[in-house]
Amino acid sequence: MKNMSKGPALLRLNNQKRVMTQLRRLRVTSRQDLAHILSLSKNTVWLIVDELLEKSLLREIGPISVAAAGRPKIEIALCPEKLKSAGIMVERNAIYWRVCDYFSQVMVEQTRRVDTTNPKKLLDEVANLCSDLAEKHPQLLGIGLGFPGIVDPERGWMHLSSQLGWQDVDLLTPVRQKVGLPLRVMNNVKASALLAVQQLGLKTESSHFYLRIAEGTGGALVQQGEVVTGHSWTAGEAGHLNVQPDGPRCRCGRQGCVEALISKPAIEQQLAQRRPGLSWQTRNEAPKVVDEVMQQAGSFLARAIGQIILLLNPASVIIDAPWNTHTLFCDTVRKRIETSTPAFTFQNTALHFLQTRLDPAVGLSLAVIEQFEQRQD
């Protein structure tokens, strides 16, 4: 009898979360449109909306004038500031944290310079930060914790991080001991991939590959709205695709990885070798040199993306790189991919060159919201 009574309540809660997911994605809609999109009865949607209005999580904007007879549509929208999530990103010698509203808009943020050589000390600091955020922001749905390296998100375990110099570290337990909120542990790049799909408004039923160039080079495949981690949590590691046999040695120990050729440190080193003192920030001093380096980097990246497109056949490839502001870089990537992949495949793969870098900490906060919406309570 107890299980029978729990069934309808669970169904109602899950329907409520489906409604909230659509309200988050659409921003503004109506009860009638929600019922149609979600294939729910109008009575179910009306009850859920009324409950959200009563909790002040939702607001009515006003009626929409329609020609057809029947009940007029009233536009509704979530109050995003009422539900918050946080993302804490750890990188070498730095912690970045963001508190975001339900629409992934940053409300509070901070960057701290820290010593990341000792995992225990660093995780103690992260745990204290989580406790502080939970106390200051009681509306938090949870906190996302992001790290560079091979991370098992289910276990909350760091297998290896060459950037941090960590190996076999329990990331979750030290934080969970001090924090009662739901926690989600992820690789930083994989969290950014979720944010990229949301910000571009891409179809969640399709697959999309996200590639990020920063201190390292990483990638992630988002399929059916979920990040594919793979058997040993290394799916999407595009930075270690080989694009130049006998090329420079990568930090993974192999030669010719795309990361060793197009990451920020690699490009800065190439510029400095061609002209001492030249960096990406001072590129106007020697535009020809920068053009040559950007064109070469574009060629290397195109070789990697060409392999990704042929193997995974994603609907789109999203490139998040500091070099996207250089037209020659983007043109080279696009042209080289076009010449190295079958015409039909290329024509059916969208290339997105982001002009504004994504913030992995915001991606972590979004991951928390998606976890909240999918959780079977």
N, C-alpha and C positions, 0 to 999 in steps of 0.2 A: 504493500500500500504506500509505503514511504517513497519508493522509486517511482510509482505512478504519479504521485503529487509533484515530484521533482521534475518530471518530463516537461509539462507545459511551461513551468517557470524557466527552465533552461532554454526552451524554444523561444520564449518571449525575449529573454536576454540576448540570445543570438540574433534575433530579428532586429532588436534595438541597435546592436553593433553594426549590422548590415546597413541600417538607416544612417547611422553616424558616419560610416565609411563613405557612403554616397554624398552625404552633406559636406564632408571634408573635400571630396574630389570636385563636386559641382559648385561649391561655395554658396550659390543661390539657386533655389528650386521651389517646388510646391509639393503639397501632400499628394495630389493626383499624379504628378510626374514620378514621385518616389514609388508609389504603388505600381505604376506601369513598369518602371525600370527594374524593380526588384521582384516583380510577379507576386506581390503580396496583396491581400484584400485591403480595400480602402479602410475598413474598420480597424484592422491591425495597425496600419500606418497612422491613422488618426489618434489611436490610443497612445502609441509610442511618441508621437509629436507632442501631444498634450502633456505627457509625463516629462518630456525634456523641457517644455515651456515652464512647467511648474517648478522644475529644478533650476530655472534661469540659465540653462545651457543652450537655449534656442531663443530666437526672437522672430517675430512676424514683421515683415517689411511693409507689406501692403498688398492690396488686390491687383491682379493683372486683368486688364480689360480684355474680354473674349467675346467673340460674336455668337458662339454657340450657347444654347440654353443650358440650364443646369447650375450647379453650385459654382460660384466664381472661384478662380484660383487665387490663393494668397501666397505671395512669395515668403519663403522662410530661409533663415540662415543660422548657422551655429554661432555662438559667442566664443570665439577661439581662445580668448584670454582666460576662460573659466577652467580649461583643462590644459595642463602643461606637461612637458616632458623635458628631460635633460640629457645632454650628450657630453661625455668626457673623453677626449682623445689624448692618448699618450703617444708622443714621438720622442726621438732622442733629445734628452735634456729639456723637454718642455711638456706641459700639460695645457690643453685648451679645453675650456668648458663653456657650454651654452645652455641657457634655459630658453625653451621655445614654446610658443602657443600651439594650439591644435592644427594650425595651418603652416607650421614650421617657420614662423617668423621669429627672429631672435628678439628676446625681451631683455635678457641680461647676459653678459659675456665677460670672459677674462682669460688672459694667457699668463701662465706662470713659468719661469725658468727654474728647472729643478735638476737634480742629479738623478739620472735614471740607471746608474750602473748597478745599484743594489735593488733587486726586485722586491724584497721584503719591505724596505724603507719606503719605496715608491708606492707600493700597494697600501701601506698604512696611511700614507698621505692621501691617496685616492679615497680610501674608506672614510677618513675624516672629512674630506670634501663632500662626499655623498651625504654624510650625516648633517653637515651644515646646510646643504641645499635642501634636504628634506625638511629641515626645521624652518627655513626661511620661505619655502614654497610648498605649503600644505596641499596645493592642488596637483602636485606631481603624480603622474600615472606610473612613473618608473624612471630609471636611469640607464642609458646605454653606455657601455664601456668599450672603447676602441683601442686596438693596439696594432702595430705593424708586425707582420710575420705570419706564421702558420698557426692559426687559432681554431680550436674545436669549439664551436659556439654552443653546442649542447652541454658539454662537460665544463665549459669555461676554463679551458686549459691551453696554455701557450706551449706548443711543441718546439718552436724555434723562431727566433727573431735575430737576424744578422744585424739589423739596424740598432737594436737595443743591446745585443750581446747576451740575450737570455735563452735558456733552454730548459724545457720541462718545468714550467712554472704554473702553479694553481692560481689562476687570476680571480676566480669567483669567491672561494671560501673566505679569504681575509676580509673582503668587502661585505659579504653576506652576513658575517658575524656582527657587524656594526650597523647594518642598514636593513630595515624591514620592507622597503619598497621592492617591487619587481625589478630585476636587473636583466640586462641583455648584453652579452659579451660578443664582440665581433671583430673581424679584421677591418681596419679603417677604410680601405678601398672598397670593400664589399658594402659597407654602410653608405658610402658616397654613391654607389651604383643605384641604390634604392632612391636616393634623392634626385639623381639625374633623370630617372624615368618619371618621377612625379613632376619635376619642374618643366620638363619638355612636354608633359601631357601625353605620353606615349601609351599605346594600348597595352594593358597589363596581360591580355591573353596572348600577346606575341612575345618573342624573345628578343632581348636587347643586350648588346655587349658594351660595357663601359671600360674605358682605358684611361688611366690617370698617370701623368708624368709629373713627378716632383723630385724629392731626394732619391727616390727609387722609381720604378715603373711597375705598375700592377694593373690588374684587370679583374672583371667579374661579369659573369653571365647572369642576367635576370630573366627568369622564365616563369610565366604564369604569376608574375608579381613577387616571386621568391628568388633569393640568391642561391645559385647552384654552388655548393661547396666542394662536391666531389668525395671520393672514397677516403682520401687522406687530406682533405681540406685545402688542396692546392689548385682546385679548378679555377681557371681564369688567370693563372700566373703568366700573363703575356710578356712580362718583362724578361723572361728567361727563354723566349723563343730565339733560336740562333739565326741571325741575319747576315753574319759576316764570318765565314770560316777563318780561323787564325786571327780574329780581331782581338781587341783589348780584353784583358781578363776581367771577368765580372766578380762581384763579391761572393757569388755562389761557388766560385772556383773554376767555372768553365770559361771558355773564350767565345767572343762574338755574340753574347746576349744583347738583345736590343736595349736593355737597361744600361749596359756599359757604354752605349753609343749615343743615347738620346736623353738620359736623365739630366737633371739640372747640374749636378757636379760634372758629368761628362761633357756637356756643352760648354760650361764655363772653362773647363780644362782645354778643350779644343780651341776656344777663342784666345785664351792666354798663350797657347803654344804658337798660334799664328801671329799674334801681336801682343807682346808682354804688357800686362796692365789692362788689357781690353776685357770687358765683361759684358754680360747681357744688359746690365743697367746702363752701360756707356756705349751702347751699340751705334749711336749716331756719329761717333768719332771715326768709325771705319765701316760704312754701310756695305761695301763690297765684300769684305771679309765675313761679315755677319750673314750676308746673302748666301755665300758659298757654304757656310756651316749649316744654315737653315735648310738649304736645298738638299744637302747630304743627309741631314737628320730626317727630312721628309721621305727620302728614298728608303732609309732603313725602317722607318715606321710603317711605310706602305708594304714592305715585305712581310712584316709581322701581321698586319691587318689582313693582307691577302690570304694568309694561312688560316686566320681565324674565320674569315668569311667562307672559305671553302669547306672547312671542317664543321662549323656550327650553323652556317646559313641563318644568321640573325636577321630580324627585320631592320635593325639599325645598329650602327656602331657610333658610340658617343666618345669623342676625344676631348679630354680635359687636360690641356697642356699649357704651360706658360708661353709656348711658341705659337699659339693660335692667333695671336695678334699680328704675326708676320705673314703677309699674304702669300709670299713665295713658299713658305712651309706648307700651308694648307693646299695650295694649288699643286705642289709636287706630290703630296700624299694622294690627293684625288686622282691625278693623272696616272700615277704609277699603279694604283690599285686597278684603275680601269683597264690598263694594258696587261695586267697580270691575272685577271680573273675573267671567266666566261662572261660574255656580254649580257646574257639573260640574268645571271646572278648579280652582276654589278647594278643593272637597271632596277633590280628589286631589293637593293640594300641602301638604306638612307644613311648618309654620313652627316653627323652633327659635330661641328667644331665649336665648343663652348667658348664664348668670349669673356665670361666671368667665371673665375675658378669656384668650384664647389667647396663647401666647408664640411669635412667629414664629421665634425662634431654635431652639425645640424642633421646630417644623415643618420647619426646614432640616435638622436632624439626622435627622428621619424620612425626608425626601426622599433622604438619603444611603443609608439602609437599604433603601428601595424600589429605588434605583438598583442597589445591591449584589445584591438578589434578582432583578432583571430582567436583569442584565448577562450577555451571552453570552460567556463566557470561552473 
